[in-house]
């Protein structure tokens, strides 16, 4: 969608982890959006762009937050996140994006004992009631909870699956946004992850089966999340909204 006042900037870190269904939901809610592909050399939003925006959405990626020499944009992105928070703008981070927010707030991000890849249940509360839900995981790092933030969601493999700071900053370690094409892209680019041994690593077929079962409920949950973070111009999801 064409960039304009009130744009939501989506920061994409690798070509095979795109925004999935997020642009569709933003458009349905009446928001202009623009993807900034930092892996392709595109610049992060400058201060004037950020000031006129409706907020940031940070996508996932296989890199770690401490690989700043290899990926200089990581440092720049953390500065951008802190600036957005200071300006009271909504910020949503997914997987690596959540880890970037956590690191920006001074929290530790470190390796897990075992990666978590596939569809496993999480329990907790986001916006709307979520007692337990199957979601897609694809991570080998975990964040700690920054000072002032609240731990919202847990899984058996990882106690810190989502955090909230105030009403406008949310980090999700798991993926609600993936569409069918994005799922296949992640599978094809992550064979090393899938071939590793571990108690929390599913096969490609198991991951595809999980998508068929639970993608719809993830879309509903993502709709509630987006409606909670961004001022809603057209309310789409009302059930479970708290």
Beta strands, then each sheet from edge to edge (+ up, - down):
strand 1: 8-12
strand 2: 33-37
strand 3: 55-58
strand 4: 90-94
strand 5: 109-124
strand 6: 132-143
strand 7: 150-154
strand 8: 162-165
strand 9: 169-172
sheet 1: 2+ 1+ 3+ 4+ 9+ 8- 7+ 5- 6+
end
